[in-house]
């Protein structure tokens, strides 16, 4: 995993003459921007809503990935409807699948320490991050969630779509007012 997103160019020859030097300069000019893209995420242009630290392979600031809502949506947007024990009736949630976010950050094992704005913390095993599993929701019923309304981010499982998710253990992992995650091994 140490080599994820790394580009290395090694020249094992000596350039002679202006044409050879021109070829080397052209190759470096093309390779440099590509290596920068592979090294990390773009910088957020909106308000940062999530900071991910710890054992991640892809970052956009010193030792962390900071993301705004648009960056989460750009990773992949998923919408599902479910009931919850905290809301009345069926609710529609839109967000990024936890699996897609972790894939984008180069995380494939370990434990997530998810923290809320008030420092409440839950542990979520990376093994929970499966296709069709939990999302980090940023919209509820098509609207951004305020802090008062469990936002701006809420980890929501599709409780009605899979009976395995209708348990106290899973409910305990459904943290709202999420603002940071640390990946630990």
C-alpha beads as a LAMMPS data file, in Angstrom:
LAMMPS data file: protein, C-alpha beads

185 atoms
184 bonds

1 atom types
1 bond types

-500.0 500.0 xlo xhi
-500.0 500.0 ylo yhi
-500.0 500.0 zlo zhi

Masses

1 110.0

Atoms # bond

1 1 1 0.000 0.000 0.000
2 1 1 3.012 2.284 0.433
3 1 1 3.335 2.654 -3.326
4 1 1 -0.296 3.619 -3.948
5 1 1 -0.478 6.877 -5.834
6 1 1 3.281 7.172 -6.298
7 1 1 4.940 7.862 -9.620
8 1 1 8.671 7.500 -9.997
9 1 1 10.668 8.200 -13.125
10 1 1 14.219 6.883 -13.280
11 1 1 16.548 7.753 -16.132
12 1 1 19.339 5.285 -16.705
13 1 1 20.972 7.047 -19.615
14 1 1 22.869 10.196 -20.424
15 1 1 21.293 12.640 -22.808
16 1 1 23.424 13.971 -25.608
17 1 1 22.329 16.753 -27.834
18 1 1 19.357 19.094 -27.907
19 1 1 16.877 16.545 -29.305
20 1 1 17.501 14.007 -26.526
21 1 1 17.242 16.721 -23.856
22 1 1 14.005 17.931 -25.473
23 1 1 12.495 14.439 -25.289
24 1 1 13.397 14.160 -21.586
25 1 1 11.970 17.617 -20.807
26 1 1 8.758 16.781 -22.701
27 1 1 8.385 13.484 -20.828
28 1 1 8.858 15.205 -17.472
29 1 1 6.412 17.959 -18.413
30 1 1 3.724 15.359 -19.132
31 1 1 4.531 13.122 -16.136
32 1 1 4.685 15.829 -13.455
33 1 1 1.005 16.837 -13.508
34 1 1 -0.101 13.205 -13.655
35 1 1 1.966 12.293 -10.612
36 1 1 0.418 15.172 -8.669
37 1 1 -3.072 13.899 -9.404
38 1 1 -2.166 10.402 -8.267
39 1 1 -0.715 11.658 -4.979
40 1 1 -3.915 13.025 -3.505
41 1 1 -7.348 14.495 -3.598
42 1 1 -8.171 17.954 -4.865
43 1 1 -8.577 20.722 -2.319
44 1 1 -12.129 21.417 -1.131
45 1 1 -13.793 24.492 -2.607
46 1 1 -16.682 24.560 -0.135
47 1 1 -16.898 24.247 3.623
48 1 1 -15.041 21.199 4.946
49 1 1 -17.596 18.766 6.390
50 1 1 -15.396 15.697 6.946
51 1 1 -11.779 15.144 7.994
52 1 1 -10.336 11.630 7.646
53 1 1 -7.009 10.826 9.307
54 1 1 -5.000 7.797 10.321
55 1 1 -4.040 4.891 8.107
56 1 1 -5.125 6.323 4.747
57 1 1 -3.183 6.191 1.493
58 1 1 -4.686 9.247 -0.219
59 1 1 -4.618 12.727 1.313
60 1 1 -4.954 16.358 0.300
61 1 1 -3.406 17.992 3.363
62 1 1 -0.722 16.972 5.846
63 1 1 -1.708 13.449 6.963
64 1 1 -5.416 13.890 6.278
65 1 1 -8.145 13.994 3.693
66 1 1 -10.461 16.978 4.097
67 1 1 -13.657 16.894 2.081
68 1 1 -16.554 19.188 1.323
69 1 1 -20.014 17.967 0.364
70 1 1 -19.342 18.215 -3.378
71 1 1 -16.214 16.071 -3.035
72 1 1 -18.254 13.401 -1.234
73 1 1 -20.859 13.529 -4.016
74 1 1 -18.140 13.307 -6.681
75 1 1 -16.859 10.040 -5.169
76 1 1 -20.288 8.549 -5.821
77 1 1 -23.794 9.433 -4.791
78 1 1 -26.293 6.882 -3.480
79 1 1 -29.891 7.396 -2.383
80 1 1 -32.099 4.974 -0.492
81 1 1 -35.245 5.169 1.604
82 1 1 -35.569 3.573 5.019
83 1 1 -37.175 4.049 8.381
84 1 1 -35.026 4.782 11.414
85 1 1 -35.627 4.565 15.150
86 1 1 -34.868 8.309 15.399
87 1 1 -37.280 9.659 12.774
88 1 1 -40.946 9.282 11.923
89 1 1 -41.906 7.379 8.788
90 1 1 -39.788 6.484 5.809
91 1 1 -36.950 8.902 5.044
92 1 1 -34.849 9.325 1.910
93 1 1 -31.093 9.613 2.491
94 1 1 -28.482 10.653 -0.070
95 1 1 -24.751 10.359 0.451
96 1 1 -21.575 8.528 -0.428
97 1 1 -21.348 4.813 0.275
98 1 1 -18.850 4.204 3.055
99 1 1 -17.268 1.557 0.819
100 1 1 -16.679 4.093 -1.976
101 1 1 -15.175 6.679 0.368
102 1 1 -12.779 4.151 1.886
103 1 1 -11.817 2.866 -1.572
104 1 1 -11.082 6.443 -2.674
105 1 1 -8.822 6.902 0.353
106 1 1 -7.029 3.560 -0.066
107 1 1 -8.472 1.934 3.061
108 1 1 -9.194 -1.801 2.968
109 1 1 -8.937 -2.974 6.581
110 1 1 -8.999 -1.791 10.148
111 1 1 -11.406 0.091 12.361
112 1 1 -12.995 3.498 11.931
113 1 1 -13.262 5.803 14.905
114 1 1 -16.109 8.060 13.817
115 1 1 -16.574 11.235 15.862
116 1 1 -19.369 13.760 16.082
117 1 1 -19.196 17.511 16.578
118 1 1 -19.652 16.983 20.341
119 1 1 -16.777 14.399 20.424
120 1 1 -19.144 11.418 20.762
121 1 1 -17.295 8.472 19.187
122 1 1 -18.290 5.110 17.769
123 1 1 -16.175 2.337 16.294
124 1 1 -17.139 0.903 12.930
125 1 1 -15.210 -2.019 11.424
126 1 1 -14.077 -1.433 7.849
127 1 1 -15.814 -4.743 7.082
128 1 1 -19.149 -2.864 7.430
129 1 1 -18.226 -0.886 4.304
130 1 1 -19.857 -3.060 1.651
131 1 1 -21.764 -2.355 -1.533
132 1 1 -25.351 -1.557 -0.623
133 1 1 -24.291 -0.903 2.972
134 1 1 -24.007 2.274 5.015
135 1 1 -23.700 5.720 3.526
136 1 1 -22.412 8.984 4.884
137 1 1 -25.594 10.931 4.250
138 1 1 -25.528 14.667 3.571
139 1 1 -29.149 14.965 2.380
140 1 1 -32.323 13.819 4.089
141 1 1 -35.487 13.967 2.015
142 1 1 -33.533 15.944 -0.585
143 1 1 -32.396 18.679 1.826
144 1 1 -29.083 19.305 3.592
145 1 1 -29.242 18.386 7.270
146 1 1 -28.630 21.100 9.850
147 1 1 -26.746 20.339 13.055
148 1 1 -30.091 20.489 14.863
149 1 1 -31.411 17.876 12.399
150 1 1 -28.554 15.362 12.868
151 1 1 -26.330 16.934 10.208
152 1 1 -24.308 17.896 8.460
153 1 1 -23.339 14.216 8.064
154 1 1 -25.016 11.070 9.360
155 1 1 -23.860 7.468 8.888
156 1 1 -27.047 5.662 7.892
157 1 1 -27.477 1.968 7.161
158 1 1 -30.324 0.730 4.914
159 1 1 -32.142 -0.703 7.944
160 1 1 -35.248 -1.783 6.005
161 1 1 -33.357 -3.340 3.087
162 1 1 -31.358 -5.825 5.169
163 1 1 -32.622 -7.338 8.414
164 1 1 -29.011 -7.668 9.623
165 1 1 -29.002 -3.873 9.943
166 1 1 -32.006 -3.819 12.304
167 1 1 -29.966 -4.439 15.452
168 1 1 -28.784 -2.485 18.471
169 1 1 -25.170 -2.958 17.356
170 1 1 -25.799 -1.339 13.976
171 1 1 -27.968 1.384 15.509
172 1 1 -25.048 2.208 17.817
173 1 1 -22.796 2.749 14.763
174 1 1 -25.248 5.160 13.122
175 1 1 -23.549 8.331 14.282
176 1 1 -24.978 11.725 13.359
177 1 1 -23.320 15.150 13.389
178 1 1 -20.288 13.283 12.023
179 1 1 -17.323 15.521 11.286
180 1 1 -14.243 13.294 11.468
181 1 1 -13.051 9.726 11.069
182 1 1 -9.763 8.194 12.125
183 1 1 -8.707 4.932 10.481
184 1 1 -6.834 2.667 12.895
185 1 1 -5.370 -0.793 12.309

Bonds

1 1 1 2
2 1 2 3
3 1 3 4
4 1 4 5
5 1 5 6
6 1 6 7
7 1 7 8
8 1 8 9
9 1 9 10
10 1 10 11
11 1 11 12
12 1 12 13
13 1 13 14
14 1 14 15
15 1 15 16
16 1 16 17
17 1 17 18
18 1 18 19
19 1 19 20
20 1 20 21
21 1 21 22
22 1 22 23
23 1 23 24
24 1 24 25
25 1 25 26
26 1 26 27
27 1 27 28
28 1 28 29
29 1 29 30
30 1 30 31
31 1 31 32
32 1 32 33
33 1 33 34
34 1 34 35
35 1 35 36
36 1 36 37
37 1 37 38
38 1 38 39
39 1 39 40
40 1 40 41
41 1 41 42
42 1 42 43
43 1 43 44
44 1 44 45
45 1 45 46
46 1 46 47
47 1 47 48
48 1 48 49
49 1 49 50
50 1 50 51
51 1 51 52
52 1 52 53
53 1 53 54
54 1 54 55
55 1 55 56
56 1 56 57
57 1 57 58
58 1 58 59
59 1 59 60
60 1 60 61
61 1 61 62
62 1 62 63
63 1 63 64
64 1 64 65
65 1 65 66
66 1 66 67
67 1 67 68
68 1 68 69
69 1 69 70
70 1 70 71
71 1 71 72
72 1 72 73
73 1 73 74
74 1 74 75
75 1 75 76
76 1 76 77
77 1 77 78
78 1 78 79
79 1 79 80
80 1 80 81
81 1 81 82
82 1 82 83
83 1 83 84
84 1 84 85
85 1 85 86
86 1 86 87
87 1 87 88
88 1 88 89
89 1 89 90
90 1 90 91
91 1 91 92
92 1 92 93
93 1 93 94
94 1 94 95
95 1 95 96
96 1 96 97
97 1 97 98
98 1 98 99
99 1 99 100
100 1 100 101
101 1 101 102
102 1 102 103
103 1 103 104
104 1 104 105
105 1 105 106
106 1 106 107
107 1 107 108
108 1 108 109
109 1 109 110
110 1 110 111
111 1 111 112
112 1 112 113
113 1 113 114
114 1 114 115
115 1 115 116
116 1 116 117
117 1 117 118
118 1 118 119
119 1 119 120
120 1 120 121
121 1 121 122
122 1 122 123
123 1 123 124
124 1 124 125
125 1 125 126
126 1 126 127
127 1 127 128
128 1 128 129
129 1 129 130
130 1 130 131
131 1 131 132
132 1 132 133
133 1 133 134
134 1 134 135
135 1 135 136
136 1 136 137
137 1 137 138
138 1 138 139
139 1 139 140
140 1 140 141
141 1 141 142
142 1 142 143
143 1 143 144
144 1 144 145
145 1 145 146
146 1 146 147
147 1 147 148
148 1 148 149
149 1 149 150
150 1 150 151
151 1 151 152
152 1 152 153
153 1 153 154
154 1 154 155
155 1 155 156
156 1 156 157
157 1 157 158
158 1 158 159
159 1 159 160
160 1 160 161
161 1 161 162
162 1 162 163
163 1 163 164
164 1 164 165
165 1 165 166
166 1 166 167
167 1 167 168
168 1 168 169
169 1 169 170
170 1 170 171
171 1 171 172
172 1 172 173
173 1 173 174
174 1 174 175
175 1 175 176
176 1 176 177
177 1 177 178
178 1 178 179
179 1 179 180
180 1 180 181
181 1 181 182
182 1 182 183
183 1 183 184
184 1 184 185
